[in-house]
């Protein structure tokens, strides 16, 4: 079961794991990662198996519409003569 952690904790664990892998790359033959980017990628993959960062729910923006009494009136005849939208 994965442990729920914050993103800060997840990044901390990834960096610890990546540094350990990078230091061991020259010492042990079984370490496959040779470059820093390979170590970082492998650390992210292993951290994703151990930890879970729950996504926060975003607040839904609700917009209130008020129906005005003159909204049913057809104003299309005002286009083109400079009276619509303060032209």
LUMTOR-314909 format. One line per 3 residues: their letters; for each residue x, y negated, z negated of C-alpha. Coordinates in Angstrom, 3 decimals. Last residue first. Layout:
A) X/Y/Z; ...
This chain:
XXX) -20.759/-53.006/30.597; -22.211/-52.805/27.071; -22.961/-49.110/27.267
XXX) -25.623/-49.603/29.984; -26.597/-53.110/31.128; -24.085/-53.597/33.932
XXX) -26.399/-52.754/36.863; -24.863/-49.388/37.732; -26.562/-47.191/35.185
XXX) -29.652/-48.735/33.517; -32.104/-46.429/35.347; -30.506/-43.458/33.536
XXX) -31.806/-44.624/30.165; -34.475/-41.932/29.801; -36.099/-42.338/26.397
XXX) -36.000/-39.232/24.198; -33.248/-40.685/21.999; -35.407/-43.717/21.078
XXX) -36.553/-42.322/17.724; -33.030/-41.345/16.708; -32.275/-37.739/15.912
XXX) -29.567/-37.479/13.306; -26.756/-35.054/13.894; -24.735/-33.757/10.962
XXX) -21.287/-32.388/11.736; -20.070/-29.429/9.767; -16.347/-28.736/9.772
XXX) -15.608/-25.160/8.838; -12.996/-24.841/6.133; -10.124/-22.610/7.111
XXX) -9.844/-19.281/5.342; -6.337/-18.580/4.168; -4.513/-15.670/5.726
XXX) -3.245/-13.057/3.311; 0.522/-12.458/3.525; 1.182/-8.720/3.322
XXX) 4.396/-7.092/2.139; 6.155/-3.750/2.532; 5.699/-2.891/6.219
XXX) 5.985/-6.529/7.315; 9.223/-6.750/5.320; 10.755/-3.897/7.349
XXX) 9.944/-5.593/10.664; 11.116/-8.992/9.441; 14.414/-7.490/8.242
XXX) 14.957/-5.758/11.592; 14.489/-9.061/13.429; 16.829/-10.878/11.059
XXX) 19.518/-8.232/11.417; 19.251/-8.316/15.214; 19.438/-12.128/15.166
XXX) 22.510/-12.036/12.923; 24.349/-9.709/15.303; 25.487/-6.087/14.885
XXX) 22.347/-4.216/13.843; 22.737/-0.429/14.005; 23.907/0.190/10.437
XXX) 24.812/3.902/10.396; 28.526/3.170/10.936; 28.919/1.366/7.617
XXX) 31.282/-1.469/6.787; 30.984/-3.907/9.675; 27.178/-4.147/9.642
XXX) 26.923/-4.063/5.842; 27.154/-7.836/5.421; 24.567/-8.417/8.158
XXX) 22.166/-5.875/6.662; 22.417/-7.445/3.202; 21.932/-10.937/4.632
XXX) 18.863/-9.793/6.580; 17.317/-8.122/3.526; 17.766/-11.180/1.334
XXX) 16.475/-13.451/4.115; 13.383/-11.306/4.630; 12.681/-11.202/0.894
XXX) 12.817/-14.995/0.661; 10.639/-15.368/3.752; 7.969/-13.128/2.186
XXX) 8.149/-15.016/-1.134; 7.578/-18.335/0.651; 4.758/-16.818/2.738
XXX) 2.944/-15.845/-0.444; 2.644/-12.219/-1.480; 0.083/-9.420/-1.335
XXX) 1.843/-6.052/-1.749; 1.284/-3.445/0.912; 0.000/0.000/0.000
